[in-house]
Amino acid sequence: MTKKELANRINVDPKTLKNWESSKPELLKLIYLGLATEEHVKETEKYIKTIKELHESK
């Protein structure tokens, strides 16, 4: 994900995001961790759906 895409995703100006890189690095770290967690949750939901479908087809 580009910085511009990230800025759009969290509804901030790309310049704000650039400023945060130096002034609020911990905030950016939390944002990236949150996005990674969101991806893991989505993947887990897909696996659960697949398992349920397999279980129901038996």
Steps between C-alpha positions, in 0.01 A plus 500: 500500500641836403511789743238680293270196520558476874421869546176455306411191699536677835350824367799729543693714257816332365699797635364427847613141471845615393519731803399216729796295378734731689278652766282200597673178397320301772164606357601373157618175655158454663324574173707240316441245778127569483497447124696178534258379766207585275653287223550207738138523613380497137716196423374319809139573403566350155649186657204466737258534208688232306500265799127551553433429131708183516324390817155564350582310182573178691 
